[in-house]
């Protein structure tokens, strides 16, 4: 088993369900439960409990069939036949059919749906129903391991009137999945109750799971110590010692493919000049930003250091005020002894951050102080999900973004950095990076892919479309009453069907 998957196994356990609720805490309750519109990790975690994909990860993080019984890849690697399991039922007892798979793909691809997950099916040219339990997929290019890209969650076609799905659809609060747990309801205290799916195709040990909204992180740690919750998704560094010393709590370290960044609006009038972006990078002390919120690894590019694609030849940027001054002067800015100006206008930058991003406020406050010392004003704004989608995704109405990207094990950064990428809202464009990302997607040689993506790392680091910040060290905490825990390093609850509270 790979080192980053941590196991706590008990022998001699029954497959009978356990009636004690498993309660876990999130900073904020998801406002929407629809995998087409997942934007936060709390939503992704909930989806793991309620929905299934065609394929999922096994304990070695290898793709294994979930809703699929068997499959055949064509000799030219440009099409795939999927034979679905015939024993799968939706939570409302309707059977899963090929129509559901085709509907999901078409809904994700429909521009009017505006799914945040659209890029995950861009490689599929078409999807057709062969018979009730058989789907034919055709690809835009040869795909040598298409199962690795078929982990997205499947939705019930019979719950929607068309493939143009709206965020406001009633499904968002009354979701129907095929997963191990059924969502019963949103409660008055913003908690969400889920119950065991008795018809699930594998045994589910836990009877009930409850997500509790607990905005105060300090309070979360106290709740697990006093046994008012059984699971804490992420422990703050300052609480690690206290929880580690508590014999009623078990800590589980896990690794994520998540990294924080400070993104520039590369097409905006203030930051399209690379010299200005580089100067701002020279002003930021990343270590000082990280210290108050936890520990982690500082990055030089768009992969985590444990990735085979991380280019270790690219060094970390260190603050250099003299170099920053020279770059801004070259770009036409002047420091009047108090602030940076150009044509008499002070350099003021609007920074947007998602209000759901944990500890973002602490980072923003420190970032403001760093730039203020250098003579630059930062005007922050914390946006809700709808505001973020409108201002960032659609209008590109920002100068800076503080946010986080999370990836699965494929580490596919195409949508973030290709000029045609659906998530490239910073407006980055590089012909060289486009060519390398296309090469990495199309090659069948793993060494060629590694070399291409390491070069991508180097080129992007040099272009400075954003400041790469860090990947955080993560720990979850569980009551010792929770047995048979295996934490998925990216999605957390993928194997929660085997957990139980005793």
Secondary structure as UniProt FT lines:
FT   TURN            3..4
FT   STRAND          7..8
FT   STRAND          22..26
FT   HELIX           35..37
FT   HELIX           41..50
FT   STRAND          55..57
FT   TURN            59..60
FT   STRAND          63..65
FT   STRAND          68..73
FT   TURN            75..76
FT   STRAND          79..84
FT   TURN            91..92
FT   HELIX           98..109
FT   TURN            111..113
FT   TURN            116..117
FT   HELIX           118..121
FT   TURN            122..123
FT   STRAND          124..131
FT   TURN            132..133
FT   STRAND          134..139
FT   HELIX           146..149
FT   HELIX           157..159
FT   TURN            167..168
FT   HELIX           170..172
FT   STRAND          181..186
FT   TURN            188..189
FT   STRAND          192..196
FT   TURN            198..199
FT   STRAND          208..213
FT   HELIX           217..225
FT   TURN            226..227
FT   STRAND          231..232
FT   HELIX           237..239
FT   HELIX           240..244
FT   TURN            247..248
FT   STRAND          249..254
FT   STRAND          257..264
FT   TURN            266..267
FT   TURN            269..271
FT   HELIX           274..283
FT   HELIX           286..291
FT   TURN            292..293
FT   STRAND          296..298
FT   TURN            305..306
FT   TURN            308..309
FT   TURN            312..313
FT   HELIX           321..330
FT   TURN            331..332
FT   STRAND          334..335
FT   STRAND          340..342
FT   TURN            343..344
FT   STRAND          345..346
FT   STRAND          348..354
FT   TURN            355..356
FT   TURN            358..359
FT   HELIX           360..374
FT   STRAND          377..383
FT   HELIX           385..388
FT   HELIX           389..394
FT   STRAND          400..407
FT   TURN            409..410
FT   HELIX           414..417
FT   TURN            419..420
FT   TURN            422..423
FT   TURN            425..426
FT   HELIX           431..442
FT   HELIX           446..463
FT   STRAND          466..468
FT   STRAND          470..472
FT   STRAND          474..479
FT   TURN            480..481
FT   STRAND          482..483
FT   STRAND          485..486
FT   TURN            489..491
FT   TURN            494..495
FT   HELIX           496..498
FT   STRAND          500..501
//
